[in-house]
């Protein structure tokens, strides 16, 4: 007799791996004629912008550019000045070879070291390295047994739940608007921004993202050393073509500003601002799939081969903020704070006494003018530990897919100390992985020997908590017959208390 086997595909959790790489930074920056020459270098920053990611067997290819930003004090009381250069990179990271049907990669990092020196008042040399951390998360379509029939087969079914990764999209968009200054700026020192999404509508193969880009521009007027700030809100409405997206998906979309360009207007006309924003859309489709957890035959010998796999579930979404504060003495008690910036290191999930937290290092850099009228930079490291809005055991297999941004930053000098307050927003999701075991393959063997005619009654002494299916499998008896022979309620799967059970078919 032939056993009928029914199969289906399950989006099982695949290989997760994290690799690190170093991006060397070696460049020469020429100061433009419209900028003051260099009197003193204050601080250098480097930030990567990843434009393309490609996963192939054994390697992850990253394409993008490093933003190298240099702040300096200009000659002839020109005050704080800034210049920037973009350095393209194409980096191949070696990975273990593994199969996958869906994937995503989270790329973060932090500066390992950065040295800059002024060769001439118009030429700066920068040397350093940026450490990239790339985390790759995959799913692998895996066949599982969903049902068995014929051959006297008895089966125990279980329902596996999880999510299949339906869409991963990173898309650059441009947001434009007007930027008006009360007086013509002598220098624009920094343009930064945060973005908030108000609405995300999901259609088949499309998504509509509506939000606002909050922009803050730090600038200096002609003949003044003090910095002024200008802010504006730019709305955006973007239609995204997303293959694999459907209305039953659970989606998140995060907007991350990656670059700004300001153009001064002629005469009294306002200037223009162009912002480049990376929209990151992730979508998961929930599923439920019934699988064969165990099986045996009442007529034939069987040896099921078990299959171990991992399912992936969306534990919780993240859209939380945390405010960090810190204070420390300044080398010059009379320093005057002019501006401040914050850089966030790679995020990771860490177990603490009360549960899981999203942890990251936040480095705040403040620019100040000392008592000798020279510009200096001061650093204050802070530690982020944001509890996730869900409960999970310490042994749980979790991983974050999230993005961190600075929502508010304040620095002041009081009594010779630097006081820092920074609000960090964490957006994204936490995913969990669980082990599951089911029947991977099964075949009918030799026909069972007929029951011994000399045995008229068989009794089994069951212990509390024993599984009814396991008892039936031991004696090759249908679980339904066991229920009927012992007057057990329909749907009983385990013995509540120790008792004698009659084994039918004896």
Wavefront OBJ file of the C-alpha trace (Angstrom):
o trace
v 0.000 0.000 0.000
v 1.305 3.412 -0.921
v 1.437 6.247 1.569
v 0.163 9.581 0.299
v 2.321 12.523 1.314
v 1.312 16.171 0.982
v 3.907 18.945 1.113
v 4.083 22.721 1.192
v 6.800 25.374 1.388
v 7.586 27.179 4.629
v 9.620 30.441 4.765
v 11.982 29.176 7.438
v 14.545 31.423 9.080
v 17.853 31.127 7.269
v 21.413 32.027 8.132
v 22.136 35.198 10.104
v 25.661 36.548 10.042
v 27.526 39.735 10.924
v 30.756 40.818 9.257
v 33.034 43.768 9.869
v 35.180 45.647 7.406
v 37.358 48.714 7.381
v 36.888 51.534 4.883
v 40.185 53.421 4.520
v 39.873 57.166 4.186
v 42.702 59.011 2.508
v 41.990 62.230 0.677
v 43.073 65.784 0.033
v 40.536 68.594 0.353
v 41.091 71.908 -1.388
v 39.414 74.937 0.198
v 37.262 76.772 -2.344
v 38.005 80.395 -3.151
v 34.714 81.577 -1.680
v 35.657 80.083 1.730
v 38.165 81.660 4.143
v 41.600 80.011 4.339
v 42.395 77.725 7.275
v 43.755 79.175 10.498
v 43.161 76.135 12.708
v 41.503 72.741 12.202
v 38.793 72.002 14.743
v 37.258 68.586 13.940
v 36.816 66.006 11.181
v 33.794 63.711 10.763
v 33.112 60.767 8.467
v 29.735 59.217 7.717
v 28.925 56.440 5.219
v 25.910 56.531 2.903
v 25.157 53.100 1.410
v 23.301 53.380 -1.885
v 23.313 49.774 -3.127
v 23.513 46.355 -1.450
v 23.807 43.074 -3.320
v 23.953 39.612 -1.766
v 25.495 36.767 -3.750
v 26.774 33.355 -2.629
v 29.764 34.043 -0.426
v 29.797 37.825 -0.654
v 27.955 41.042 0.105
v 28.692 44.011 -2.166
v 28.198 47.543 -0.830
v 28.262 50.697 -2.948
v 28.012 54.241 -1.662
v 30.140 57.113 -0.479
v 31.797 58.451 2.638
v 30.921 61.994 3.635
v 34.116 63.588 4.931
v 33.294 66.823 6.767
v 35.964 69.166 8.122
v 35.304 72.078 10.490
v 37.990 74.711 10.851
v 38.599 78.196 12.174
v 39.122 80.638 9.336
v 41.801 83.313 9.128
v 41.164 86.996 9.901
v 38.408 86.360 12.469
v 36.339 84.450 9.930
v 35.010 82.194 12.718
v 33.849 78.604 12.316
v 33.872 77.296 8.725
v 33.066 73.977 7.087
v 34.030 72.072 3.963
v 32.938 68.638 2.764
v 33.956 65.979 0.272
v 32.215 62.783 -0.888
v 34.439 59.733 -1.387
v 32.814 56.881 -3.374
v 33.457 53.289 -2.302
v 32.686 49.803 -3.592
v 33.398 47.134 -0.994
v 32.970 43.364 -1.242
v 32.562 41.617 2.118
v 33.245 37.886 2.272
v 30.515 35.736 3.856
v 29.990 32.011 4.430
v 28.167 30.416 1.500
v 24.522 29.648 2.239
v 21.235 29.324 0.360
v 18.525 31.967 0.719
v 15.275 33.048 -0.908
v 14.820 36.391 0.881
v 17.280 38.663 2.653
v 18.033 42.047 4.100
v 21.257 43.678 5.265
v 21.683 46.293 7.966
v 24.838 48.386 7.535
v 26.105 50.579 10.371
v 29.458 51.615 11.712
v 31.602 54.136 13.492
v 34.839 56.022 12.948
v 37.894 54.054 14.070
v 40.302 56.966 13.762
v 40.486 60.186 11.776
v 43.447 62.540 11.495
v 43.516 65.722 9.498
v 46.192 68.354 9.043
v 46.471 71.628 7.230
v 49.220 71.409 4.605
v 48.592 74.974 3.435
v 45.818 77.450 4.253
v 44.022 76.089 1.181
v 44.796 72.371 1.402
v 43.830 69.791 4.019
v 44.973 66.175 4.213
v 42.679 63.633 5.873
v 43.734 60.094 6.879
v 41.664 57.590 8.766
v 39.438 54.528 8.717
v 35.763 53.865 9.167
v 34.600 50.547 10.596
v 31.568 49.050 8.848
v 29.329 46.482 10.547
v 27.049 44.594 8.143
v 24.387 42.246 9.545
v 22.716 39.927 7.016
v 19.382 38.267 7.825
v 17.939 35.627 5.490
v 14.989 33.304 4.979
v 15.102 29.997 3.115
v 12.062 28.351 1.533
v 11.873 24.857 3.054
v 9.545 21.969 2.204
v 7.543 20.463 5.078
v 4.984 17.660 5.364
v 1.483 19.042 5.824
v -0.614 15.840 5.740
v -0.423 12.050 5.327
v -3.061 9.569 4.138
v -3.652 5.816 3.615
v -1.634 2.896 4.965
v -3.368 3.061 8.344
v -1.469 6.261 9.044
v -2.183 8.270 12.169
v -0.771 11.775 12.424
v -0.389 14.503 14.987
v -0.579 17.969 13.477
v 0.823 21.232 14.725
v 0.349 24.768 13.437
v 3.461 26.826 12.747
v 3.063 30.596 12.742
v 5.426 33.284 11.583
v 6.110 35.856 8.901
v 7.631 35.613 5.452
v 9.715 38.561 4.298
v 7.626 40.043 1.504
v 9.508 43.213 0.555
v 12.775 45.042 1.204
v 13.149 48.435 -0.478
v 15.664 51.245 0.015
v 14.917 54.189 -2.252
v 16.414 57.679 -2.491
v 13.955 60.530 -2.961
v 14.449 64.283 -3.272
v 12.503 66.806 -1.198
v 12.743 70.487 -2.133
v 11.667 73.777 -0.610
v 12.594 77.407 0.041
v 15.158 78.461 2.635
v 14.997 82.142 3.582
v 17.586 83.935 5.746
v 16.959 87.263 7.540
v 20.341 88.430 6.244
v 22.777 86.958 3.717
v 24.815 84.169 5.408
v 28.591 84.335 5.332
v 28.784 80.562 5.850
v 26.432 77.636 6.303
v 27.988 75.403 8.940
v 25.592 72.491 9.001
v 22.254 71.332 7.663
v 20.684 68.427 9.493
v 17.223 66.980 9.643
v 14.856 64.352 10.903
v 11.872 62.883 9.114
v 8.557 61.677 10.482
v 6.077 59.525 8.598
v 2.416 60.437 9.101
v 0.741 57.868 6.895
v 1.643 54.697 5.017
v -0.956 53.199 2.698
v -0.305 49.731 1.336
v -1.746 48.518 -1.957
v -0.903 45.553 -4.156
v 2.676 46.151 -5.380
v 2.545 49.805 -4.256
v 2.906 51.892 -1.107
v 2.170 55.577 -0.530
v 4.322 57.274 2.128
v 3.397 60.704 3.463
v 5.553 62.583 5.927
v 7.424 65.716 6.893
v 11.119 66.479 6.795
v 12.214 68.734 9.673
v 15.321 70.679 8.663
v 17.630 72.732 10.899
v 20.282 74.935 9.312
v 23.174 76.385 11.364
v 24.747 79.454 9.754
v 26.861 82.496 10.510
v 26.224 86.051 9.366
v 28.924 88.249 7.877
v 31.246 89.707 10.551
v 29.730 87.632 13.386
v 31.169 84.637 15.233
v 27.909 83.546 16.862
v 25.903 80.877 15.036
v 22.265 81.294 14.122
v 19.736 78.596 13.304
v 17.027 78.445 10.704
v 14.386 75.729 10.586
v 11.722 74.672 8.125
v 9.359 71.764 7.491
v 9.159 70.140 4.070
v 6.246 67.773 3.381
v 6.720 64.808 1.065
v 4.361 62.351 -0.599
v 6.020 59.425 -2.342
v 4.549 56.518 -4.297
v 6.754 53.409 -4.079
v 6.619 50.466 -6.483
v 7.249 47.406 -4.318
v 7.185 43.964 -5.865
v 5.637 41.379 -3.569
v 3.710 43.892 -1.443
v 0.049 43.199 -0.653
v -2.588 44.636 1.635
v -2.250 41.813 4.178
v 1.412 42.678 4.853
v 2.688 44.209 8.065
v 4.825 47.144 6.964
v 7.131 49.768 8.349
v 8.731 52.677 6.567
v 11.550 54.833 7.934
v 12.789 58.042 6.319
v 16.453 58.949 6.851
v 17.916 62.231 5.519
v 21.346 61.565 3.993
v 22.286 64.875 2.370
v 21.343 68.527 1.837
v 22.158 71.175 -0.750
v 21.397 74.875 -0.145
v 21.464 77.555 -2.835
v 21.346 81.251 -2.010
v 18.760 83.324 -3.861
v 19.629 86.421 -5.822
v 18.857 89.770 -4.251
v 15.965 89.479 -1.803
v 14.712 86.231 -3.286
v 14.712 83.275 -0.885
v 17.207 80.503 -1.390
v 16.376 76.897 -2.204
v 16.986 73.724 -0.250
v 17.215 70.249 -1.741
v 17.248 67.257 0.614
v 18.087 63.662 -0.266
v 16.113 61.196 1.850
v 16.466 57.414 1.993
v 13.100 55.694 2.371
v 13.478 52.247 3.910
v 10.391 50.050 3.552
v 10.130 46.583 5.069
v 7.128 44.264 4.749
v 6.302 40.889 6.278
v 3.324 38.684 5.428
v 1.931 36.578 8.316
v 1.342 32.880 7.697
v -0.076 29.807 9.434
v 0.902 26.391 8.164
v -0.227 23.039 9.521
v 2.590 20.495 9.658
v 2.920 16.856 10.715
v 4.529 16.831 14.156
v 4.510 13.030 14.540
v 3.066 9.996 12.742
v 2.785 6.208 12.858
v 0.803 3.451 11.153
v -1.592 0.976 12.730
v -0.771 -1.517 9.934
v 2.925 -1.071 9.058
v 6.230 -0.382 10.715
v 7.232 3.288 10.305
v 10.327 5.283 11.145
v 9.665 9.008 10.765
v 12.734 11.173 10.223
v 12.395 14.424 12.112
v 13.155 17.796 10.564
v 14.411 20.713 12.662
v 13.721 24.182 11.397
v 13.334 27.747 12.669
v 10.370 30.017 12.205
v 10.590 33.802 12.243
v 8.044 36.120 13.853
v 7.637 39.860 14.221
v 7.943 40.401 17.964
v 7.200 44.139 18.042
v 7.471 47.384 16.116
v 9.651 50.229 17.390
v 8.934 53.942 17.354
v 10.352 55.068 20.675
v 12.475 57.924 22.005
v 14.951 58.118 24.863
v 16.597 61.226 26.317
v 20.198 60.925 27.495
v 21.971 63.494 29.643
v 25.546 63.919 30.727
v 27.983 66.430 32.146
v 31.745 66.816 32.347
v 34.375 69.470 33.104
v 35.824 71.556 30.280
v 39.587 72.218 29.949
v 38.773 75.928 29.759
v 36.150 77.036 32.268
v 35.515 80.201 30.266
v 34.721 78.400 26.994
v 31.662 79.476 25.038
v 29.718 76.708 23.261
v 28.975 77.497 19.610
v 27.523 74.283 18.144
v 27.121 70.570 18.860
v 26.744 67.340 16.880
v 25.981 63.714 17.733
v 27.045 60.437 16.112
v 25.386 57.117 16.936
v 27.281 53.831 16.826
v 25.903 50.429 15.758
v 22.718 49.312 17.541
v 22.452 45.913 19.195
v 20.086 44.015 21.457
v 21.423 43.436 24.960
v 19.860 41.584 27.883
v 19.783 43.553 31.117
v 18.308 42.672 34.490
v 14.769 43.708 33.581
v 14.693 42.571 29.940
v 15.971 43.285 26.451
v 17.132 46.768 25.458
v 18.324 48.433 22.262
v 21.841 49.584 23.117
v 24.115 51.995 21.263
v 26.903 54.463 21.965
v 26.116 58.128 21.324
v 29.105 60.458 20.958
v 28.320 64.159 21.342
v 30.865 66.664 20.001
v 30.613 70.324 21.038
v 32.459 73.227 19.435
v 33.470 76.047 21.737
v 35.485 79.246 21.738
v 38.064 79.306 24.530
v 39.309 82.316 26.487
v 42.016 82.895 23.821
v 39.328 83.242 21.105
v 40.427 79.955 19.557
v 37.945 77.232 18.577
v 38.136 73.824 20.257
v 36.103 70.597 20.149
v 34.935 68.704 23.225
v 33.482 65.168 23.316
v 31.010 63.524 25.665
v 30.102 59.823 25.204
v 26.658 58.634 26.311
v 25.129 55.155 26.426
v 21.663 54.392 25.069
v 19.675 51.536 26.658
v 16.069 51.638 25.416
v 13.785 48.819 26.677
v 11.866 47.113 23.878
v 8.027 47.258 24.168
v 7.625 43.461 24.381
v 8.457 40.640 26.739
v 10.935 37.948 25.744
v 12.976 35.423 27.697
v 16.705 35.884 28.165
v 17.267 32.786 26.021
v 15.147 34.125 23.143
v 16.792 34.454 19.726
v 16.101 38.076 18.778
v 17.569 40.497 16.284
v 16.851 44.176 15.567
v 16.096 45.754 12.231
v 16.046 49.381 13.275
v 17.422 52.840 12.593
v 18.508 55.422 15.155
v 18.409 59.191 14.670
v 18.973 62.297 16.769
v 15.703 64.104 17.337
v 16.944 66.863 19.658
v 20.376 67.943 20.902
v 21.256 70.609 23.460
v 24.695 71.605 24.781
v 25.549 74.335 27.278
v 28.429 75.415 29.473
v 27.615 76.043 33.129
v 30.250 76.644 35.782
v 33.057 75.285 33.640
v 31.178 72.061 32.807
v 29.686 70.830 29.530
v 26.038 69.824 29.972
v 24.592 67.620 27.227
v 21.025 66.458 26.515
v 20.235 64.358 23.450
v 16.969 62.709 22.416
v 17.381 59.596 20.268
v 14.547 58.089 18.228
v 14.556 54.354 17.502
v 12.414 53.161 14.586
v 12.085 49.688 13.152
v 11.202 46.214 14.364
v 12.400 43.363 16.577
v 12.172 39.866 15.104
v 12.328 36.581 16.982
v 13.312 33.076 15.905
v 11.941 29.854 17.358
v 12.956 26.240 16.936
v 10.333 23.823 15.605
v 10.418 20.103 14.968
v 8.231 18.199 12.514
v 8.304 15.077 10.371
v 10.662 15.564 7.451
v 10.124 12.191 5.795
v 8.348 8.914 6.487
v 7.813 5.595 4.696
v 5.855 2.417 5.325
v 7.960 -0.602 6.299
v 7.074 -4.222 7.007
v 3.490 -5.137 7.809
v 2.844 -5.371 11.542
v 2.437 -8.806 13.069
v -1.178 -9.661 13.917
v -2.294 -9.285 17.520
v -1.558 -12.224 19.839
v -4.866 -14.140 20.142
v -3.925 -15.286 23.653
v -3.993 -11.707 24.936
v -7.617 -10.814 25.590
v -7.056 -7.546 27.451
v -4.218 -5.044 27.570
v -4.107 -2.354 30.246
v -1.656 0.547 30.419
v -1.029 2.574 33.570
v -0.671 6.162 32.328
v 0.968 8.911 34.326
v -0.344 12.453 34.618
v 0.738 14.594 31.675
v 1.471 11.704 29.286
v 0.540 12.409 25.665
v -2.278 10.237 24.370
v -0.722 10.150 20.885
v 2.565 8.761 22.288
v 0.694 5.937 24.092
v -1.282 5.105 20.947
v 1.945 5.102 18.872
v 3.589 2.644 21.281
v 0.823 0.100 20.746
v 0.014 0.977 17.099
v -3.544 1.881 18.032
v -5.648 4.702 16.657
v -5.890 7.638 19.117
v -9.600 7.832 18.271
v -10.095 4.245 19.407
v -8.227 5.071 22.623
v -10.620 7.925 23.325
v -13.694 5.773 22.709
v -12.453 2.761 24.684
v -11.699 4.852 27.779
v -14.615 7.309 27.624
v -12.234 10.258 27.223
v -13.562 13.582 25.971
v -13.148 14.368 22.287
v -10.036 16.454 21.751
v -8.117 15.064 24.741
v -4.397 15.154 23.989
v -2.854 14.461 27.416
v -3.801 12.442 30.479
v -4.796 14.812 33.282
v -4.155 12.394 36.169
v -2.666 8.948 36.651
v -5.127 6.272 35.543
v -5.553 2.861 33.915
v -6.147 2.893 30.196
v -7.692 0.099 28.162
v -5.741 -0.565 24.964
v -8.265 -1.530 22.264
v -7.540 -4.105 19.585
v -5.964 -6.593 21.953
l 1 2 3 4 5 6 7 8 9 10 11 12 13 14 15 16 17 18 19 20 21 22 23 24 25 26 27 28 29 30 31 32 33 34 35 36 37 38 39 40 41 42 43 44 45 46 47 48 49 50 51 52 53 54 55 56 57 58 59 60 61 62 63 64 65 66 67 68 69 70 71 72 73 74 75 76 77 78 79 80 81 82 83 84 85 86 87 88 89 90 91 92 93 94 95 96 97 98 99 100 101 102 103 104 105 106 107 108 109 110 111 112 113 114 115 116 117 118 119 120 121 122 123 124 125 126 127 128 129 130 131 132 133 134 135 136 137 138 139 140 141 142 143 144 145 146 147 148 149 150 151 152 153 154 155 156 157 158 159 160 161 162 163 164 165 166 167 168 169 170 171 172 173 174 175 176 177 178 179 180 181 182 183 184 185 186 187 188 189 190 191 192 193 194 195 196 197 198 199 200 201 202 203 204 205 206 207 208 209 210 211 212 213 214 215 216 217 218 219 220 221 222 223 224 225 226 227 228 229 230 231 232 233 234 235 236 237 238 239 240 241 242 243 244 245 246 247 248 249 250 251 252 253 254 255 256 257 258 259 260 261 262 263 264 265 266 267 268 269 270 271 272 273 274 275 276 277 278 279 280 281 282 283 284 285 286 287 288 289 290 291 292 293 294 295 296 297 298 299 300 301 302 303 304 305 306 307 308 309 310 311 312 313 314 315 316 317 318 319 320 321 322 323 324 325 326 327 328 329 330 331 332 333 334 335 336 337 338 339 340 341 342 343 344 345 346 347 348 349 350 351 352 353 354 355 356 357 358 359 360 361 362 363 364 365 366 367 368 369 370 371 372 373 374 375 376 377 378 379 380 381 382 383 384 385 386 387 388 389 390 391 392 393 394 395 396 397 398 399 400 401 402 403 404 405 406 407 408 409 410 411 412 413 414 415 416 417 418 419 420 421 422 423 424 425 426 427 428 429 430 431 432 433 434 435 436 437 438 439 440 441 442 443 444 445 446 447 448 449 450 451 452 453 454 455 456 457 458 459 460 461 462 463 464 465 466 467 468 469 470 471 472 473 474 475 476 477 478 479 480 481 482 483 484 485 486 487 488 489 490 491 492 493 494 495 496 497 498 499 500 501 502 503 504 505 506
